[in-house]
Amino acid sequence: MPRKIATGNKVQTLYSSIRQIIDEARSKVYRTANFTMVQAYWQIGKLIVEEEQKGKKRAEYGSFLLKELSEQLTTEYGKGFDESNLRHMRGFYSSFPIQDALRPELSWTHYRLLLKLEREDAKDFYLQESIDGNWSTRTLERQINSLYFERMMLTPVRKRGLIRKEAEGKKEMAQASDIIKDPYVLEFLDLKSKADFYEHDLEQAIIDKLQDFLLELGKGFCFVARQYRLTVDARKHFYADLVFYNYILKCFVVIDLKVGELTHQDIGQMDMYVRYFEDQVKQKGDNPTIGLILCSEKNKTIVKYSLLSESKQIFASKYKTYLPTEKQLVKEIKRERELVETEQRLKK
């Protein structure tokens, strides 16, 4: 027995060493592929700018040039070279005109977020913070939206550590595997993402972000559970994607997300969820349960609240004060879906 334990320890040590070699090699390959793509996009942007500058009527010629280029390149190389991305490449070269100054630590999605910033000092600030903190693109976008740069500039130097500490607590570390599975890299390498990514992984990624969104809304939402199990009978179980309790409204909020077309079955299922909470979960003194169906189709987003018929008046007069509006939810889901499709892992 002691000999087996000793042998097992050696195998485990060897396994750990080999695993480290493989992970480091993959990381190097991933980042090399990403940086090669970033440099190629910079070079494409340079060619476009130089060609546009030759045109007599620059605005008209530039628009025509990008349209023609995008049609040909998309046909041969995929949607990573559509007109919108070509504009980003052009802007990329204009904003970062020195190729040797490009940083291998940053992905194309990092640079696209930086391009949205008008102030050069803000770009430089976020670029360096992203590198120093190994920020994911999600963290970079969150910090930009929270006006991290502006808050730092308005804070005395001696107190900036508190703001930086707060930002550190919310950051997500960039992973090499996220880079190689970025759709832009897949398109660039002519590797097609598999369709089976979408249904499950896309739903889960959007749910992750919606959970944060509702908690950050600051209107009384308390997280209860993910994949909350509802047992209808001994053999039949259902799972609600997210459950919150709103301590201001004193009610449960049950949320289900659907990727694809919203069906009558989805609506009926949410109605069942609401009735289940009314019968089995709600405590004395709680207000009627709210059901929320979020449907994220490719071309449109639908938000539908579900309550028991006798609770409609309560919802109209009181609940809308504290719940996000349909417009807010549609905007957030669309934004998160686009972000997830751009940044998150595509499962093989």
HELIX and SHEET records of a PDB file:
HELIX    1   1 PRO A    2  GLU A   52  1                                  51    
HELIX    2   2 ARG A   58  TYR A   77  1                                  20    
HELIX    3   3 LYS A   79  PHE A   81  5                                   3    
HELIX    4   4 GLU A   83  SER A   95  1                                  13    
HELIX    5   5 GLN A   99  ALA A  101  5                                   3    
HELIX    6   6 TRP A  108  LEU A  115  1                                   8    
HELIX    7   7 GLU A  120  GLY A  133  1                                  14    
HELIX    8   8 THR A  137  ASN A  145  1                                   9    
HELIX    9   9 TYR A  148  LEU A  154  1                                   7    
HELIX   10  10 VAL A  157  LYS A  159  5                                   3    
HELIX   11  11 ARG A  160  LYS A  170  1                                  11    
HELIX   12  12 ALA A  176  ILE A  180  1                                   5    
HELIX   13  13 PRO A  183  PHE A  188  1                                   6    
HELIX   14  14 ALA A  195  PHE A  197  5                                   3    
HELIX   15  15 TYR A  198  LEU A  202  3                                   5    
HELIX   16  16 GLU A  203  LEU A  217  1                                  15    
HELIX   17  17 HIS A  264  TYR A  276  1                                  13    
HELIX   18  18 PHE A  277  VAL A  281  3                                   5    
HELIX   19  19 SER A  309  SER A  311  5                                   3    
HELIX   20  20 LYS A  312  SER A  317  1                                   6    
HELIX   21  21 TYR A  319  THR A  321  5                                   3    
HELIX   22  22 GLU A  326  GLU A  343  1                                  18    
SHEET    1   A 5 PHE A 221  ASP A 233  0                                        
SHEET    2   A 5 LYS A 236  ASN A 246 -1                                        
SHEET    3   A 5 CYS A 251  LYS A 258 -1                                        
SHEET    4   A 5 ILE A 290  SER A 296  1                                        
SHEET    5   A 5 THR A 301  SER A 306 -1                                        
END                                                                             
